[in-house]
Amino acid sequence: MHGNIPFPTSGFVRVKQIIGNRKAGEVGPIPISRSAWWAGVKDGRYPQPVKLGPRTTAWRAEDINALIERLGA
């Protein structure tokens, strides 16, 4: 578990699971702002998302766990 949100080891995760939800007081494993997250995705620092539907974007949990390992190194 990272922060106070259980983080899966496989499957797909949404942005709130990655960065947390400040309004709800939840901290994600990568506690940055939504705009900082999307800027990192755009410039290649963070993994590219997968479109699951027209209004649903997610990331592979494996990619995010690898990112967490790299950031922690």
Distance bins in CASP14 RR format, pairs under 12 A and 6 or more apart:
PFRMAT RR
TARGET T0000
AUTHOR 0000-0000-0000
RMODE 2
METHOD distances of the structure
MODEL  1
1 7 1 0 0 1 0 0 0 0 0 0 0
1 8 0 0 0 0 0 1 0 0 0 0 0
1 9 0 0 0 0 0 1 0 0 0 0 0
1 17 0 0 0 0 0 1 0 0 0 0 0
1 27 0 0 0 0 0 1 0 0 0 0 0
1 28 0 0 0 0 0 1 0 0 0 0 0
1 29 0 0 0 0 1 0 0 0 0 0 0
1 68 0 0 0 0 0 1 0 0 0 0 0
2 8 0 0 0 0 0 1 0 0 0 0 0
2 9 0 0 0 0 0 1 0 0 0 0 0
2 13 0 0 0 0 0 1 0 0 0 0 0
2 17 0 0 0 0 1 0 0 0 0 0 0
2 18 0 0 0 0 1 0 0 0 0 0 0
2 19 0 0 0 0 0 1 0 0 0 0 0
2 20 0 0 0 0 1 0 0 0 0 0 0
2 26 0 0 0 0 0 1 0 0 0 0 0
2 27 0 0 0 0 1 0 0 0 0 0 0
2 28 1 0 0 1 0 0 0 0 0 0 0
2 29 1 1 0 0 0 0 0 0 0 0 0
2 30 0 0 0 0 1 0 0 0 0 0 0
2 31 0 0 0 0 1 0 0 0 0 0 0
2 61 0 0 0 0 0 1 0 0 0 0 0
2 64 0 0 0 0 1 0 0 0 0 0 0
2 65 0 0 0 0 1 0 0 0 0 0 0
2 67 0 0 0 0 0 1 0 0 0 0 0
2 68 1 0 0 1 0 0 0 0 0 0 0
2 69 0 0 0 0 0 1 0 0 0 0 0
2 71 0 0 0 0 0 1 0 0 0 0 0
2 72 0 0 0 0 0 1 0 0 0 0 0
3 17 0 0 0 0 0 1 0 0 0 0 0
3 18 0 0 0 0 0 1 0 0 0 0 0
3 19 0 0 0 0 0 1 0 0 0 0 0
3 20 0 0 0 0 1 0 0 0 0 0 0
3 21 0 0 0 0 0 1 0 0 0 0 0
3 25 0 0 0 0 0 1 0 0 0 0 0
3 26 0 0 0 0 1 0 0 0 0 0 0
3 27 1 0 1 0 0 0 0 0 0 0 0
3 28 1 0 1 0 0 0 0 0 0 0 0
3 29 1 0 0 1 0 0 0 0 0 0 0
3 30 0 0 0 0 0 1 0 0 0 0 0
3 31 0 0 0 0 1 0 0 0 0 0 0
3 68 0 0 0 0 0 1 0 0 0 0 0
4 17 0 0 0 0 0 1 0 0 0 0 0
4 20 0 0 0 0 1 0 0 0 0 0 0
4 21 0 0 0 0 0 1 0 0 0 0 0
4 24 0 0 0 0 0 1 0 0 0 0 0
4 25 0 0 0 0 1 0 0 0 0 0 0
4 26 1 0 0 1 0 0 0 0 0 0 0
4 27 1 0 1 0 0 0 0 0 0 0 0
4 28 1 0 0 1 0 0 0 0 0 0 0
4 29 0 0 0 0 0 1 0 0 0 0 0
4 31 0 0 0 0 0 1 0 0 0 0 0
5 13 0 0 0 0 1 0 0 0 0 0 0
5 14 0 0 0 0 0 1 0 0 0 0 0
5 15 0 0 0 0 0 1 0 0 0 0 0
5 16 0 0 0 0 1 0 0 0 0 0 0
5 17 1 0 1 0 0 0 0 0 0 0 0
5 18 0 0 0 0 1 0 0 0 0 0 0
5 19 0 0 0 0 1 0 0 0 0 0 0
5 20 1 0 0 1 0 0 0 0 0 0 0
5 21 0 0 0 0 1 0 0 0 0 0 0
5 24 0 0 0 0 1 0 0 0 0 0 0
5 25 0 0 0 0 0 1 0 0 0 0 0
5 26 1 0 1 0 0 0 0 0 0 0 0
5 27 1 0 0 1 0 0 0 0 0 0 0
5 28 1 0 1 0 0 0 0 0 0 0 0
5 29 1 0 0 1 0 0 0 0 0 0 0
5 30 0 0 0 0 0 1 0 0 0 0 0
5 31 0 0 0 0 0 1 0 0 0 0 0
5 64 0 0 0 0 0 1 0 0 0 0 0
6 13 0 0 0 0 0 1 0 0 0 0 0
6 17 0 0 0 0 1 0 0 0 0 0 0
6 26 0 0 0 0 0 1 0 0 0 0 0
6 28 0 0 0 0 0 1 0 0 0 0 0
6 29 0 0 0 0 0 1 0 0 0 0 0
6 61 0 0 0 0 0 1 0 0 0 0 0
7 13 1 0 0 1 0 0 0 0 0 0 0
7 14 0 0 0 0 0 1 0 0 0 0 0
7 16 0 0 0 0 0 1 0 0 0 0 0
7 17 1 0 0 1 0 0 0 0 0 0 0
7 18 0 0 0 0 1 0 0 0 0 0 0
7 19 0 0 0 0 0 1 0 0 0 0 0
7 20 0 0 0 0 0 1 0 0 0 0 0
7 26 0 0 0 0 0 1 0 0 0 0 0
7 27 0 0 0 0 0 1 0 0 0 0 0
7 28 1 0 0 1 0 0 0 0 0 0 0
7 29 1 0 1 0 0 0 0 0 0 0 0
7 30 0 0 0 0 0 1 0 0 0 0 0
7 59 0 0 0 0 0 1 0 0 0 0 0
7 61 1 0 0 1 0 0 0 0 0 0 0
7 62 0 0 0 0 0 1 0 0 0 0 0
7 64 1 0 0 1 0 0 0 0 0 0 0
7 65 1 0 0 1 0 0 0 0 0 0 0
7 67 0 0 0 0 0 1 0 0 0 0 0
7 68 0 0 0 0 1 0 0 0 0 0 0
8 14 0 0 0 0 0 1 0 0 0 0 0
8 17 0 0 0 0 1 0 0 0 0 0 0
8 18 0 0 0 0 0 1 0 0 0 0 0
8 29 0 0 0 0 0 1 0 0 0 0 0
8 58 0 0 0 0 0 1 0 0 0 0 0
8 59 0 0 0 0 0 1 0 0 0 0 0
8 60 0 0 0 0 0 1 0 0 0 0 0
8 61 1 0 1 0 0 0 0 0 0 0 0
8 62 0 0 0 0 1 0 0 0 0 0 0
8 63 0 0 0 0 0 1 0 0 0 0 0
8 64 0 0 0 0 1 0 0 0 0 0 0
8 65 0 0 0 0 1 0 0 0 0 0 0
9 60 0 0 0 0 0 1 0 0 0 0 0
9 61 1 0 0 1 0 0 0 0 0 0 0
9 62 1 0 0 1 0 0 0 0 0 0 0
9 63 0 0 0 0 0 1 0 0 0 0 0
9 64 0 0 0 0 1 0 0 0 0 0 0
9 65 1 0 0 1 0 0 0 0 0 0 0
9 66 0 0 0 0 0 1 0 0 0 0 0
9 68 0 0 0 0 0 1 0 0 0 0 0
9 69 0 0 0 0 0 1 0 0 0 0 0
10 59 0 0 0 0 0 1 0 0 0 0 0
10 60 0 0 0 0 1 0 0 0 0 0 0
10 61 1 0 1 0 0 0 0 0 0 0 0
10 62 1 0 0 1 0 0 0 0 0 0 0
10 63 0 0 0 0 0 1 0 0 0 0 0
10 64 0 0 0 0 0 1 0 0 0 0 0
10 65 0 0 0 0 1 0 0 0 0 0 0
11 17 0 0 0 0 0 1 0 0 0 0 0
11 50 0 0 0 0 0 1 0 0 0 0 0
11 52 0 0 0 0 0 1 0 0 0 0 0
11 58 0 0 0 0 1 0 0 0 0 0 0
11 59 0 0 0 0 1 0 0 0 0 0 0
11 60 1 0 0 1 0 0 0 0 0 0 0
11 61 1 0 1 0 0 0 0 0 0 0 0
11 62 1 0 0 1 0 0 0 0 0 0 0
11 63 0 0 0 0 0 1 0 0 0 0 0
11 64 0 0 0 0 1 0 0 0 0 0 0
11 65 0 0 0 0 0 1 0 0 0 0 0
12 18 0 0 0 0 0 1 0 0 0 0 0
12 47 0 0 0 0 0 1 0 0 0 0 0
12 49 0 0 0 0 1 0 0 0 0 0 0
12 50 1 0 0 1 0 0 0 0 0 0 0
12 51 0 0 0 0 0 1 0 0 0 0 0
12 52 1 0 0 1 0 0 0 0 0 0 0
12 53 0 0 0 0 0 1 0 0 0 0 0
12 56 0 0 0 0 1 0 0 0 0 0 0
12 57 0 0 0 0 1 0 0 0 0 0 0
12 58 1 1 0 0 0 0 0 0 0 0 0
12 59 1 0 0 1 0 0 0 0 0 0 0
12 60 1 0 0 1 0 0 0 0 0 0 0
12 61 1 0 0 1 0 0 0 0 0 0 0
12 62 0 0 0 0 1 0 0 0 0 0 0
12 63 0 0 0 0 1 0 0 0 0 0 0
12 64 0 0 0 0 1 0 0 0 0 0 0
13 19 0 0 0 0 0 1 0 0 0 0 0
13 20 0 0 0 0 0 1 0 0 0 0 0
13 28 0 0 0 0 0 1 0 0 0 0 0
13 29 0 0 0 0 1 0 0 0 0 0 0
13 30 0 0 0 0 0 1 0 0 0 0 0
13 47 0 0 0 0 0 1 0 0 0 0 0
13 49 0 0 0 0 0 1 0 0 0 0 0
13 50 0 0 0 0 0 1 0 0 0 0 0
13 52 0 0 0 0 0 1 0 0 0 0 0
13 56 0 0 0 0 0 1 0 0 0 0 0
13 57 0 0 0 0 0 1 0 0 0 0 0
13 58 1 0 0 1 0 0 0 0 0 0 0
13 59 1 0 1 0 0 0 0 0 0 0 0
13 60 1 0 0 1 0 0 0 0 0 0 0
13 61 1 0 1 0 0 0 0 0 0 0 0
13 62 0 0 0 0 1 0 0 0 0 0 0
13 63 0 0 0 0 1 0 0 0 0 0 0
13 64 1 0 1 0 0 0 0 0 0 0 0
13 65 0 0 0 0 1 0 0 0 0 0 0
13 67 0 0 0 0 0 1 0 0 0 0 0
13 68 0 0 0 0 0 1 0 0 0 0 0
14 20 0 0 0 0 1 0 0 0 0 0 0
14 21 0 0 0 0 0 1 0 0 0 0 0
14 28 0 0 0 0 0 1 0 0 0 0 0
14 34 0 0 0 0 0 1 0 0 0 0 0
14 37 0 0 0 0 0 1 0 0 0 0 0
14 49 0 0 0 0 1 0 0 0 0 0 0
14 50 0 0 0 0 0 1 0 0 0 0 0
14 52 0 0 0 0 1 0 0 0 0 0 0
14 55 0 0 0 0 0 1 0 0 0 0 0
14 56 0 0 0 0 1 0 0 0 0 0 0
14 57 1 0 0 1 0 0 0 0 0 0 0
14 58 1 0 1 0 0 0 0 0 0 0 0
14 59 1 0 0 1 0 0 0 0 0 0 0
14 60 0 0 0 0 0 1 0 0 0 0 0
14 61 0 0 0 0 0 1 0 0 0 0 0
14 64 0 0 0 0 0 1 0 0 0 0 0
15 21 0 0 0 0 1 0 0 0 0 0 0
15 28 0 0 0 0 0 1 0 0 0 0 0
15 30 0 0 0 0 1 0 0 0 0 0 0
15 32 0 0 0 0 0 1 0 0 0 0 0
15 33 0 0 0 0 0 1 0 0 0 0 0
15 34 1 0 0 1 0 0 0 0 0 0 0
15 35 0 0 0 0 0 1 0 0 0 0 0
15 36 0 0 0 0 0 1 0 0 0 0 0
15 37 1 0 0 1 0 0 0 0 0 0 0
15 38 0 0 0 0 1 0 0 0 0 0 0
15 41 0 0 0 0 1 0 0 0 0 0 0
15 46 0 0 0 0 0 1 0 0 0 0 0
15 47 0 0 0 0 0 1 0 0 0 0 0
15 49 0 0 0 0 1 0 0 0 0 0 0
15 56 0 0 0 0 0 1 0 0 0 0 0
15 57 1 0 0 1 0 0 0 0 0 0 0
15 58 0 0 0 0 1 0 0 0 0 0 0
15 59 1 0 0 1 0 0 0 0 0 0 0
15 64 0 0 0 0 0 1 0 0 0 0 0
16 22 0 0 0 0 1 0 0 0 0 0 0
16 23 0 0 0 0 1 0 0 0 0 0 0
16 24 0 0 0 0 1 0 0 0 0 0 0
16 25 0 0 0 0 0 1 0 0 0 0 0
16 26 1 0 0 1 0 0 0 0 0 0 0
16 27 0 0 0 0 0 1 0 0 0 0 0
16 28 0 0 0 0 1 0 0 0 0 0 0
16 29 0 0 0 0 0 1 0 0 0 0 0
16 30 0 0 0 0 0 1 0 0 0 0 0
16 31 0 0 0 0 0 1 0 0 0 0 0
16 34 0 0 0 0 1 0 0 0 0 0 0
16 37 0 0 0 0 0 1 0 0 0 0 0
16 57 0 0 0 0 0 1 0 0 0 0 0
16 58 0 0 0 0 0 1 0 0 0 0 0
16 59 0 0 0 0 0 1 0 0 0 0 0
17 26 0 0 0 0 1 0 0 0 0 0 0
17 27 0 0 0 0 0 1 0 0 0 0 0
17 28 1 0 0 1 0 0 0 0 0 0 0
17 29 0 0 0 0 1 0 0 0 0 0 0
17 30 0 0 0 0 1 0 0 0 0 0 0
17 37 0 0 0 0 0 1 0 0 0 0 0
17 58 0 0 0 0 1 0 0 0 0 0 0
17 59 0 0 0 0 1 0 0 0 0 0 0
17 61 0 0 0 0 1 0 0 0 0 0 0
17 64 0 0 0 0 1 0 0 0 0 0 0
17 65 0 0 0 0 0 1 0 0 0 0 0
18 26 0 0 0 0 0 1 0 0 0 0 0
18 27 0 0 0 0 0 1 0 0 0 0 0
18 28 1 0 0 1 0 0 0 0 0 0 0
18 29 1 0 0 1 0 0 0 0 0 0 0
18 30 1 0 1 0 0 0 0 0 0 0 0
18 31 0 0 0 0 1 0 0 0 0 0 0
18 32 0 0 0 0 1 0 0 0 0 0 0
18 33 0 0 0 0 0 1 0 0 0 0 0
18 34 0 0 0 0 1 0 0 0 0 0 0
18 36 0 0 0 0 0 1 0 0 0 0 0
18 37 1 0 0 1 0 0 0 0 0 0 0
18 38 0 0 0 0 0 1 0 0 0 0 0
18 40 0 0 0 0 0 1 0 0 0 0 0
18 41 0 0 0 0 0 1 0 0 0 0 0
18 46 0 0 0 0 1 0 0 0 0 0 0
18 47 0 0 0 0 1 0 0 0 0 0 0
18 49 0 0 0 0 0 1 0 0 0 0 0
18 57 0 0 0 0 0 1 0 0 0 0 0
18 58 0 0 0 0 1 0 0 0 0 0 0
18 59 1 0 0 1 0 0 0 0 0 0 0
18 60 0 0 0 0 0 1 0 0 0 0 0
18 61 0 0 0 0 1 0 0 0 0 0 0
18 63 0 0 0 0 0 1 0 0 0 0 0
18 64 1 0 1 0 0 0 0 0 0 0 0
18 65 0 0 0 0 0 1 0 0 0 0 0
18 67 0 0 0 0 1 0 0 0 0 0 0
18 68 0 0 0 0 1 0 0 0 0 0 0
18 71 0 0 0 0 0 1 0 0 0 0 0
19 25 0 0 0 0 0 1 0 0 0 0 0
19 26 0 0 0 0 1 0 0 0 0 0 0
19 27 0 0 0 0 1 0 0 0 0 0 0
19 28 1 0 1 0 0 0 0 0 0 0 0
19 29 0 0 0 0 1 0 0 0 0 0 0
19 30 1 0 1 0 0 0 0 0 0 0 0
19 31 1 0 0 1 0 0 0 0 0 0 0
19 32 1 0 1 0 0 0 0 0 0 0 0
19 33 1 0 0 1 0 0 0 0 0 0 0
19 34 1 0 0 1 0 0 0 0 0 0 0
19 35 0 0 0 0 0 1 0 0 0 0 0
19 36 0 0 0 0 1 0 0 0 0 0 0
19 37 1 0 1 0 0 0 0 0 0 0 0
19 38 0 0 0 0 1 0 0 0 0 0 0
19 40 0 0 0 0 0 1 0 0 0 0 0
19 41 0 0 0 0 0 1 0 0 0 0 0
19 46 0 0 0 0 0 1 0 0 0 0 0
19 59 0 0 0 0 0 1 0 0 0 0 0
19 64 0 0 0 0 0 1 0 0 0 0 0
19 67 0 0 0 0 0 1 0 0 0 0 0
19 68 0 0 0 0 0 1 0 0 0 0 0
20 26 1 0 1 0 0 0 0 0 0 0 0
20 27 1 0 1 0 0 0 0 0 0 0 0
20 28 1 1 0 0 0 0 0 0 0 0 0
20 29 0 0 0 0 1 0 0 0 0 0 0
20 30 0 0 0 0 1 0 0 0 0 0 0
20 31 1 0 0 1 0 0 0 0 0 0 0
20 32 0 0 0 0 1 0 0 0 0 0 0
20 33 0 0 0 0 0 1 0 0 0 0 0
20 34 0 0 0 0 1 0 0 0 0 0 0
20 37 0 0 0 0 1 0 0 0 0 0 0
21 27 0 0 0 0 1 0 0 0 0 0 0
21 28 0 0 0 0 1 0 0 0 0 0 0
21 31 0 0 0 0 0 1 0 0 0 0 0
21 33 0 0 0 0 0 1 0 0 0 0 0
21 34 0 0 0 0 1 0 0 0 0 0 0
22 28 0 0 0 0 1 0 0 0 0 0 0
22 31 0 0 0 0 1 0 0 0 0 0 0
22 32 0 0 0 0 0 1 0 0 0 0 0
22 33 0 0 0 0 1 0 0 0 0 0 0
22 34 0 0 0 0 1 0 0 0 0 0 0
23 34 0 0 0 0 0 1 0 0 0 0 0
25 31 0 0 0 0 0 1 0 0 0 0 0
28 34 0 0 0 0 0 1 0 0 0 0 0
28 37 0 0 0 0 0 1 0 0 0 0 0
28 64 0 0 0 0 0 1 0 0 0 0 0
28 68 0 0 0 0 0 1 0 0 0 0 0
29 37 0 0 0 0 0 1 0 0 0 0 0
29 59 0 0 0 0 0 1 0 0 0 0 0
29 61 0 0 0 0 0 1 0 0 0 0 0
29 64 1 0 0 1 0 0 0 0 0 0 0
29 65 0 0 0 0 1 0 0 0 0 0 0
29 66 0 0 0 0 0 1 0 0 0 0 0
29 67 0 0 0 0 1 0 0 0 0 0 0
29 68 1 0 1 0 0 0 0 0 0 0 0
29 69 0 0 0 0 0 1 0 0 0 0 0
29 71 0 0 0 0 1 0 0 0 0 0 0
29 72 0 0 0 0 0 1 0 0 0 0 0
30 36 0 0 0 0 1 0 0 0 0 0 0
30 37 1 0 0 1 0 0 0 0 0 0 0
30 40 0 0 0 0 0 1 0 0 0 0 0
30 41 0 0 0 0 0 1 0 0 0 0 0
30 45 0 0 0 0 0 1 0 0 0 0 0
30 46 0 0 0 0 1 0 0 0 0 0 0
30 47 0 0 0 0 0 1 0 0 0 0 0
30 59 0 0 0 0 0 1 0 0 0 0 0
30 63 0 0 0 0 0 1 0 0 0 0 0
30 64 1 0 0 1 0 0 0 0 0 0 0
30 65 0 0 0 0 0 1 0 0 0 0 0
30 67 1 0 0 1 0 0 0 0 0 0 0
30 68 1 0 0 1 0 0 0 0 0 0 0
30 69 0 0 0 0 0 1 0 0 0 0 0
30 70 0 0 0 0 0 1 0 0 0 0 0
30 71 1 0 0 1 0 0 0 0 0 0 0
30 72 0 0 0 0 0 1 0 0 0 0 0
31 37 0 0 0 0 0 1 0 0 0 0 0
31 68 0 0 0 0 0 1 0 0 0 0 0
31 71 0 0 0 0 0 1 0 0 0 0 0
32 38 0 0 0 0 0 1 0 0 0 0 0
32 39 0 0 0 0 1 0 0 0 0 0 0
32 40 0 0 0 0 1 0 0 0 0 0 0
32 41 0 0 0 0 0 1 0 0 0 0 0
32 45 0 0 0 0 0 1 0 0 0 0 0
32 46 0 0 0 0 1 0 0 0 0 0 0
32 67 0 0 0 0 0 1 0 0 0 0 0
32 71 0 0 0 0 0 1 0 0 0 0 0
33 39 0 0 0 0 1 0 0 0 0 0 0
33 40 0 0 0 0 0 1 0 0 0 0 0
34 40 0 0 0 0 0 1 0 0 0 0 0
34 41 0 0 0 0 0 1 0 0 0 0 0
34 57 0 0 0 0 0 1 0 0 0 0 0
35 41 0 0 0 0 0 1 0 0 0 0 0
35 42 0 0 0 0 0 1 0 0 0 0 0
36 42 0 0 0 0 0 1 0 0 0 0 0
36 43 0 0 0 0 0 1 0 0 0 0 0
36 45 0 0 0 0 1 0 0 0 0 0 0
36 46 0 0 0 0 1 0 0 0 0 0 0
37 43 0 0 0 0 0 1 0 0 0 0 0
37 44 0 0 0 0 0 1 0 0 0 0 0
37 45 0 0 0 0 1 0 0 0 0 0 0
37 46 1 0 0 1 0 0 0 0 0 0 0
37 47 0 0 0 0 0 1 0 0 0 0 0
37 49 0 0 0 0 0 1 0 0 0 0 0
37 57 0 0 0 0 0 1 0 0 0 0 0
37 59 0 0 0 0 0 1 0 0 0 0 0
37 64 0 0 0 0 0 1 0 0 0 0 0
37 67 0 0 0 0 0 1 0 0 0 0 0
38 44 0 0 0 0 0 1 0 0 0 0 0
38 45 0 0 0 0 0 1 0 0 0 0 0
38 46 0 0 0 0 1 0 0 0 0 0 0
38 48 0 0 0 0 0 1 0 0 0 0 0
38 49 0 0 0 0 1 0 0 0 0 0 0
38 57 0 0 0 0 0 1 0 0 0 0 0
38 59 0 0 0 0 0 1 0 0 0 0 0
39 45 0 0 0 0 1 0 0 0 0 0 0
39 46 0 0 0 0 1 0 0 0 0 0 0
40 46 1 0 1 0 0 0 0 0 0 0 0
40 47 0 0 0 0 1 0 0 0 0 0 0
40 48 0 0 0 0 0 1 0 0 0 0 0
40 49 0 0 0 0 0 1 0 0 0 0 0
40 67 0 0 0 0 0 1 0 0 0 0 0
41 47 1 0 0 1 0 0 0 0 0 0 0
41 48 1 0 0 1 0 0 0 0 0 0 0
41 49 1 0 0 1 0 0 0 0 0 0 0
41 50 0 0 0 0 0 1 0 0 0 0 0
41 57 0 0 0 0 1 0 0 0 0 0 0
41 59 0 0 0 0 1 0 0 0 0 0 0
41 63 0 0 0 0 0 1 0 0 0 0 0
41 64 0 0 0 0 0 1 0 0 0 0 0
41 67 0 0 0 0 0 1 0 0 0 0 0
42 48 0 0 0 0 1 0 0 0 0 0 0
42 49 0 0 0 0 0 1 0 0 0 0 0
44 63 0 0 0 0 0 1 0 0 0 0 0
44 67 0 0 0 0 0 1 0 0 0 0 0
45 67 0 0 0 0 1 0 0 0 0 0 0
45 70 0 0 0 0 1 0 0 0 0 0 0
45 71 0 0 0 0 1 0 0 0 0 0 0
46 59 0 0 0 0 1 0 0 0 0 0 0
46 63 0 0 0 0 1 0 0 0 0 0 0
46 64 0 0 0 0 1 0 0 0 0 0 0
46 66 0 0 0 0 0 1 0 0 0 0 0
46 67 1 0 0 1 0 0 0 0 0 0 0
46 68 0 0 0 0 0 1 0 0 0 0 0
46 70 0 0 0 0 0 1 0 0 0 0 0
46 71 0 0 0 0 1 0 0 0 0 0 0
47 57 0 0 0 0 0 1 0 0 0 0 0
47 58 0 0 0 0 0 1 0 0 0 0 0
47 59 1 0 1 0 0 0 0 0 0 0 0
47 60 1 0 0 1 0 0 0 0 0 0 0
47 61 0 0 0 0 0 1 0 0 0 0 0
47 62 0 0 0 0 1 0 0 0 0 0 0
47 63 1 1 0 0 0 0 0 0 0 0 0
47 64 1 0 0 1 0 0 0 0 0 0 0
47 65 0 0 0 0 0 1 0 0 0 0 0
47 66 1 0 0 1 0 0 0 0 0 0 0
47 67 1 0 0 1 0 0 0 0 0 0 0
47 68 0 0 0 0 0 1 0 0 0 0 0
47 70 0 0 0 0 0 1 0 0 0 0 0
48 57 0 0 0 0 0 1 0 0 0 0 0
48 58 0 0 0 0 0 1 0 0 0 0 0
48 59 0 0 0 0 1 0 0 0 0 0 0
48 60 0 0 0 0 1 0 0 0 0 0 0
48 63 0 0 0 0 1 0 0 0 0 0 0
48 64 0 0 0 0 0 1 0 0 0 0 0
48 67 0 0 0 0 0 1 0 0 0 0 0
49 56 0 0 0 0 1 0 0 0 0 0 0
49 57 1 0 1 0 0 0 0 0 0 0 0
49 58 1 0 0 1 0 0 0 0 0 0 0
49 59 1 0 1 0 0 0 0 0 0 0 0
49 60 0 0 0 0 1 0 0 0 0 0 0
49 63 0 0 0 0 1 0 0 0 0 0 0
49 64 0 0 0 0 0 1 0 0 0 0 0
50 56 0 0 0 0 1 0 0 0 0 0 0
50 57 1 0 0 1 0 0 0 0 0 0 0
50 58 1 0 1 0 0 0 0 0 0 0 0
50 59 1 0 0 1 0 0 0 0 0 0 0
50 60 1 0 0 1 0 0 0 0 0 0 0
50 61 0 0 0 0 0 1 0 0 0 0 0
50 62 0 0 0 0 0 1 0 0 0 0 0
50 63 0 0 0 0 1 0 0 0 0 0 0
50 64 0 0 0 0 0 1 0 0 0 0 0
51 57 1 0 1 0 0 0 0 0 0 0 0
51 58 0 0 0 0 1 0 0 0 0 0 0
51 59 0 0 0 0 0 1 0 0 0 0 0
52 58 1 0 1 0 0 0 0 0 0 0 0
52 59 0 0 0 0 0 1 0 0 0 0 0
52 60 0 0 0 0 0 1 0 0 0 0 0
58 64 0 0 0 0 0 1 0 0 0 0 0
59 65 0 0 0 0 0 1 0 0 0 0 0
59 66 0 0 0 0 0 1 0 0 0 0 0
59 67 0 0 0 0 1 0 0 0 0 0 0
59 68 0 0 0 0 0 1 0 0 0 0 0
60 66 0 0 0 0 1 0 0 0 0 0 0
60 67 0 0 0 0 0 1 0 0 0 0 0
61 67 0 0 0 0 0 1 0 0 0 0 0
61 68 0 0 0 0 0 1 0 0 0 0 0
62 68 0 0 0 0 0 1 0 0 0 0 0
62 69 0 0 0 0 0 1 0 0 0 0 0
63 69 0 0 0 0 0 1 0 0 0 0 0
63 70 0 0 0 0 0 1 0 0 0 0 0
64 70 0 0 0 0 0 1 0 0 0 0 0
64 71 0 0 0 0 0 1 0 0 0 0 0
65 71 0 0 0 0 0 1 0 0 0 0 0
65 72 0 0 0 0 0 1 0 0 0 0 0
66 72 0 0 0 0 0 1 0 0 0 0 0
66 73 0 0 0 0 0 1 0 0 0 0 0
67 73 0 0 0 0 0 1 0 0 0 0 0
END
